[in-house]
Amino acid sequence: MAGHSKWSNIKHRKGRQDAKKGKIFTKISKEIFQAVRNGGDNTETNHALKTALDKARQANMPNENIDRTIKKASGNLEGINYEEIIYEGYAPHGVAVYVEALTENKNRTAAEVRLAFNKNGGNLGETGCVAFMFQRKGYLLFEKEQEIEEDDFMMEALEAGAEDAVFFEDSVEVFVPAEETQKTAQLLEVPGLRLETAEAAMIPDTKIALTEEQLEEVMVLIEALEDSDDVQSVAHNASF
């Protein structure tokens, strides 16, 4: 995993659009809803729900919104059914793009995703056309509050279930099996490190080096995709 660098190199989080709390809350609500429908409302046994609730708290999502979504998904309130859909394709300059969506209207979402690709120099491909270029991994991002002993941390991370750790000047990235994300995060409580992110995501096996101008063209497409309320995440293999 040493070839992977900052999380921003792996999955771009939109700034301008996701600064809108309503859009963030819509995406998180869908994720909570689907997690409860698939695995129940017990966070001890439902890893996906725990991850979604962690995101909700990080985004300062009101508890009443969270509770209402869980009740709907549990059948205690009238709700709707969301379906998980994957879209795959290419951005400009051969960059692979993997899109995960949750929707109650497949036709609407497909049209939005196709339009985003077509208008921004991309190509929407067949199922499986880029999935083989990625692996689903758990990702932990720690911000450094003070310097740490890297060798000691690496040993502790491996004992906690990590596959690899990458060290930077102001942060540490840890990669784990997707199903071990929350467990490893709980075990890795190290003085001097503050956990910022703990989630499962699609990680590219290799990345494509681009010029700044080329990267800007790619990010126009990525941001257009992420601007859809139905799109939960967009992974790509462009290198920053």
N, C-alpha and C positions, 0 to 999 in steps of 0.2 A: 504493500500500500504506500510505500515511500514516495511513489510518483504523484500521489494526490496532494494538492496543497489546500489553501484556504477554502472554506466551505463556499465562499462566493464564487470559486472556480468551478464548483460542482453543480450547484443549483441556485440560480439567481433569484433572490427574493425581490419582488418589485418594491420600489420605494414610494413613488408618487401615488400609485393606485392603492397599494395596501396601507397607505397612511389613512385611508378612509376606514374608520372603525366599522361602519355598517357592512362594508364588503368583507372585512376580516371576520366579523361575527357570523355572517352568512356562511362562509366557508367552514368555520369551526363547528357551527351548529349542525351542518350536514355530516361532518366527520363524527361528531358525538352520536348523532342519530343512527348512522350506519353501524357504528361500533356496538351500540346497545342492541340493535336488531340482530346483529351477527353473533354476539357473545354474551348478552345479558348486561345487567347494570352493576355487577360486582367488580370493582377495580382490582381486587386481589387476584382474580382469575382472568380478567379481560385486559390484556396488554394494550390493545388498540384504544380502548376507552380511557385508560390511564394516560396514554400519550395525548389523546385529544383534550382531556381535562387539563393537563399540564399546559398545553397551548392556550387554552381558554384563560387560565390564570395569568399566564405571561402577557396576554393581550388585554388584561383587565376586563374581561367579559363579565357582565353582571351575573350574580348567582341565580337570579330569577330566570334569566335566559337559559342558563345551563339546566336548571331544574325542569323548566318547561319542556326543553328538548328531550331530556331523559324520560319524562312522563309520556310524551308523545310516542317515543320509540318503544316504550314498554307496553303501550296499548292503553294507558290510563287517560290519555287525551287523544282526540281525533287528530290524525296526522296523515302524511303522505309517504309513499315508498320511494326511496332513492335507489338508483342502480349505479354500480361502479362500472365505468367504461374506460378503456385504455385507447389512446390514439398515438400513432407513431409516424414519424416522418423526418424530413430533413429541412434544416434552415439553410440560408445561403452559405456557400463555401463548404458544403458537404458535412455540416455539423448535424449530428444525430440528435433528435428531440423525442422525448418520451413524456407523454401527457397523461395525467391521472385525473379523472373527473367523477363527480357524483351528481346525478341528475334525475329528475322525475319526468323529463321530456327528452328522449334520445334524439329525436329529429332536430329539435332546437339546438341542442349542444353540438351535434355533428355539423350543422350548418355554420355555427359560430366558429368552430375550430377550423373547418375547411376554409372559411372566409379569411381567417387570420393567416393561415398558411399562404393562400393564394395572393393576398394583398401585400404580403411582406417578403416576397422572394423565396418562399419555401415550397415544399411539396409534401402533401399528406400521403403517406404510404399505406401498404398492407399491414395487417396484424403480424407482428414478428419481424418486421423489416429492420428494426434497430434494437429490439429488446435484448438480443444476444450480446450487445455491446455493453450492457450494464449488469450489475449485481445488486440485489436488495440487501443493504447492510444497515446495521444500527450505527448512528453517528452521534458522538458526544463532543461538544465544544466547551472547553474550559478556558476562562479568561484568567490570566496570571495576575494575582494581587501582590505577589512577591516571587523571587526566583526559587526554583525547586531543583532537587537533584534528579536529573533526567533518568539515570540508570535505576534509581530506587523507584521512581514512578512507573517506569516501564515494567519492572518486575511486579509491582502491585497491580498494575492494569492487567497484565497477563493472568495473574492469579484470580482476578475478578471476572475473567472471561473474555478479555479483549483479544483481538487478533493482531492489532498494530496500533501504534501511537506515533503521531508526527508532531514535532516540537517547532514552535515559532517564537519570535521575540516576545510577543505579548499574549500568546495563547497556546493551547495544546488540543489537538484533535485525536480522538480515539475511535477506532472502528471495531465493531463487535457484530456477532451474528444478530440479525434483525430481532429475533425472538428474545434475545438477552439484553435488549437496550435498557429497559428500566431497571432490571436487576443489577446490571453492571453500574449504572448511574448511582444507584443507592449504595453500592459497595465502595465506590471510588470517592470517598469524602476525604480529600487531602488538604491539609492546611496550606494556604497560599493560592489555592485554585477555587474559582467560583464557576459552577456549572451554569452555562448559558443556554445550551440546546441539548435535547435528548430526543431523537426521533429516528424512525426508520425511513430510508429513502433509496432511490436508485442511484448507484454510484458507477460512473463510467470506468471501464477497464483501462482505457487509454484516452488521451485528450488531444485535440487538434490545436496547434499553435496558430494564432491569427494576429494580424496587424490590428492596431487600434481602430482603424477605419472599418476593417472587416468585422471586428467584434461589435461595433456600433450597429452594423447592419443586422447581425444576428440578434442582438438584444431588442431591436425593434419588434421582431417576431415574438421573442420570448415574452415581452411585456404585453403584446397584443393578446397572446394566449392567456396569460395570467389575469388579464383584465376581465375575463369571463367569470361570472359568479359561479358557474358550474365547475370550473377548473380548480382542482385542489392543489396540484403541484406540477411543475414542469422541470424535468431533468434534461441536461444536455452535456455534450462532451467538448465544449469549447474551452480553451485555456486562456485565462486572463493574463 
